[in-house]
Amino acid sequence: PLLVATDCSGLGSPILALERMGLPWRHIWASDVEKACRTMLRRHCAPDHLYRSIYDRPDEGMQQPDLYVVGFPCQPFSRAGLRLGFEGAGGTIFFKVLQTIRLTRPKAFLLENVAGLCSADQGRCMDSIVDSLQLLGTHTIYWQVLNTKEHGIPHNRDRVFFAGILRGHGNGSFAFPSPSPIMDIRQFLDRRHGRPSFAALPPAAQPTA
């Protein structure tokens, strides 16, 4: 099986993606500060080791992953926030991720963040991240901004992805996917039977639909 490690693991979407691709996997470690996420990870993603945060797991002696996936915190870089960059809460978690890559030498890694990272602190955060990954000298680095609406999901969400391939484990053929035709959201909705009415609405005491 593919040995997968995740940090800032959220709800475990990398594992779900591998399952849908029909690839066998073993989740060697995961971490997340949110208790609800850890409950979901334990129940559906079966990590060998589950940590309360990226800072709670050991630095040394970690198993080499085939694939290491991290969606490190976006709040310090987001256009919807204060954009404090590395000075913001959680802004330096990237450097813990960098240390993990250096120590475990994953055969491939994928990092994700908001597209606002590219312009945070006048682009200095982005330059620092790309330079730090390249200075490791162990991986071939690729990065690109992708939007979900161009890749089969009817949602306008642009994200920057950083991919690294351990030297000696790639043939130079890696490329981010090309945009695909934008899908109509109606393909994802249940078919409506008859005209909608007030009777179909949730009760007034129910706070959300």
N, C-alpha and C positions, 0 to 999 in steps of 0.2 A: 504493500500500500504506500501511497504518497504520505510522507511525514510532514504534517502541517503544524505550524506554530502561529499563534495570533496574540497580539497585545492590543489593549483598548478594544477588546473583542466584540463589544456590543452584543447583538443577538446572534452572532455566528454566521453571517451571510456568506463568508467564503466557503464554509462547510456545506451550506445549502447549495451553493453554485456547483461544487464538486459532485454532490449527490445527483444533481440534475444532469450533469455531464456524464454520469455513469462511471466516475472514477473512484476506485477504492482509496480510502484515506484512513489515517490514524492521527488524531489530534493530540500532539505531544504536550502542548501547554497552551493555556489561555489566561487572560487577566482582564478584569474590569472593576472599576470602583463602584458600580451600581449593583446593589444586591439583587434586584430583579433580573438584571442581565446575567449575573452569575447563576441564578436559578435556572434560567432558560438554557444557558450554556451547558450546565450539568445535566439537564434533562434531555437535550436534543443533540449536543455536539460532543459529548463524552470525552472531555480532555483528560489525559493522564494526570496532569497537574493543573489546578485552577487557583489562581492567586487573586487577592483582593485588589491589587494594583500592580502596574508594571514595576514599581519600586519595591514590591514585597517579594519578588522572586530573586533567586541568587544570580550573581553575575557570572560566576565560574561554574564549569561542569555541566552546562546545558547541552542537550543533544543537538547535533547538527540537523536543522530542518531541510527538507527538500524545498519547501515553500514557506516563507515568513510573510504574514500579511498584517498591516497595521493601519488603522484609520486614526492617526494621532489628533489630539484636540484641535478643533477648528476655531473656537471662540476668539483666541488672540489674533487671528488673521482675517476673520470674516468681515465683510463690508457691513454686516448688520450689528457689529460690536464696536468696541473702542479701538480696535486695531493696534494694540500695544505690542504686537509681535512677540519676540522672545521674552519681553518684559511682562507680558500678561500671564494670568493664572493658567498653568499648564503649557505655557509657551516653550519651555525647555525640554518637554518630554521627547521631542525629536532627538535630542542628544543622547538620551537613554536608549532610544531605538537604534541610533547610530552605533552605540557601544555594543548592543546586542548583535548587530550585523558583523561588527569587527571580531567579536569573540566566538560566534557560532558559525560564521561563514556559510549562511544558507545558500543552497544551489540557485535559488531564485528568491527575490523578494518583491513585494508590491506595497507601496505606501500611498495613502490617499488623503487629500485635504480639500478645502474649499478653493475655488479659483482665485478668491481674494488674496490668497497667499502670494500670488505672483506679483502683486503690487504693494503688499504690506511693507511699511517702513521704506517707501520709495524703491521697492524691489530688492532691498538689501537682505531680507529674510530668505527670499527665493535664491539669491546668489549664494548665500551662506550654505543653504541646504544642498544645492547642486555641487558646490565646491567641496563640501564635506564628504559627500558620497563618492565623488570622483577621487578625492585624496586618499580614500581607503586603499585604492590601487588593486582591489581584489575582484571588482565586478565591472561589467560594462553597463553604463547607466543610460537610461532612456527616460524622458518625461514628456507629457503632453496633457493639455486640457481637453476633456471629453464631456459631452453633454448627453444625459440619459435619453433625451428626446430623439437623438440621432442613433440610438442603439437599442431600439425595440421596446422602450418604456415611454408611455405617454405622459411625461413629466419633464418640465424645463429645469434641469438641475446640472449646472456645470461644476466639474471637479477636476483638480489636477492630480495626476497619477505619476508616480515615480517607480520605474521597474529596474531591477538589477539582475543580471545574469552572471553567475560566478564564472570567471574566466576558466576555460577548459571544459565548460559544460554547455556551451552554445555554439551554433554554427554561423552566427551572424544573421539569421533569418528572422529574428524577432521584429515585430512591427505592431503598433497599436492598431486596433480595428478601424477600418474605414467607415464613414457614416453610412447608415442604411436608411431606406425610406421611412419618413415619420409615420408612426402608426396612429390610427384614429382611436380615440379613447373609447368609442362605442364598442370596439372589439373586446374591451375588458369589463363592460357593464352587463349585468343581468338583463335579459330581454324583458321589456315592459309589457305587461298584459293589461290592456285597457287603459283608460285615462286615469291619471293620478287624482286622488281626492284627499280631503282633509282627514278622512278616516285612516288613511295609510300613514299619517304622521305619528311619531312617537308620542306617548302621553305627556301632558304638560308638566308633570312632576319629574319627568326624566330629563336630566340636565343636558345630555348630548344625544345625538342620533346614532 
